[in-house]
Amino acid sequence: MSATTFLYLTQYGLMAEKHWREFRPKMVAQLETEGRLMEALWEAQETTLDEMETLTRTLEREQKLTPEQAQARAWELIREKYILLLPENPNG
């Protein structure tokens, strides 16, 4: 990704940044040192959006959920993969 690319964060990217700064400060510090924090946030956001879209369609089709129900369920299943990461181990 070129340095001139503008990465726009949506609510998911902003949520990830807030969560990461609180619960993953070492990871954030490392990404900032490497100049990759914005890119990592954008990738987490875009991967979440892509997977949610696919899963939402699957849930609508296979479980006969409404679009709103399917999207809410998809968020529950995907959010901890990229956005709401588990806290870092304080001891290590």
N, C-alpha and C positions, 0 to 999 in steps of 0.2 A: 504494500500500500504506500503510495507516494506521500511525501510530507505535505504536499499541497492539497491533498484530498481533505475535504471538510466532512467531518463525521458529526452527524446530528443525533443527539440523544433524545429519545422519547421518554415517556414515563418509566419504561422498563430500565433504560440505561441510567436514568437519574436515581431510580430506586436502588439499582445495583451499586452505584457509587456511594450512596448514603449507607447502605448495609455493609459494603466492603470496608469503608473507612471505620465503621464502628466495630465490626466483628473480624475483619481480616487486615488489620493495620500493617502487619509485616509484608503481606502480599502487595498491598497498595504501595508501600514504600519502595519495594523492589521494582514494581512496574513503573513508578514515577522516576526512579533512578535510571531505568532503561529507556525512559521516554515513551512507554507503551501503554500507559493507563487508559487514555482515551480510546485507543484502538481496542484494548481488551474489553472495555465497557461496551463499545459499539458491537464487537463480535458477540458478546453475551446477549445483548439486546436483540440483534438480528437472528441469532440462532434460536433464541426463545420464540421470537415471532414466527419464524419458519416452522418450528416444531409444533407450536400451538395451532397454527393454521391447519397443518396436516392432521393433528390429533383431533381437533375440533370437528373436522369433516368426518373422520372415522367414527367418532362418538355419536354424531348425528345419525349416521347411516346404520351403525351396528347396534347402538343402544337406544335408538329412536329418541334421543334427547333434542330439546329445542336448541336453536343456535346459542341462546344465552346460557342454558344449562351446560351445553357442551364446552363452551368457552371457559366457563367457571371451573369445570372439572379439569380441562386441559391445563389451566393455570395452576391448579392444585398439584397436578402431577409433574409439571415441568419447572416450576419456579425455583426449586432448590438445586436444580442441575446447573444453572448458569447465573441466576440473579441473587437468590437468598442462600448463598453458600454457608456451609456449616462454619461455626467460629473456629479460629485458629486455636491450637493447643497452647495455653499460656506458658507452659513449661518447655515448649520446644519448637 
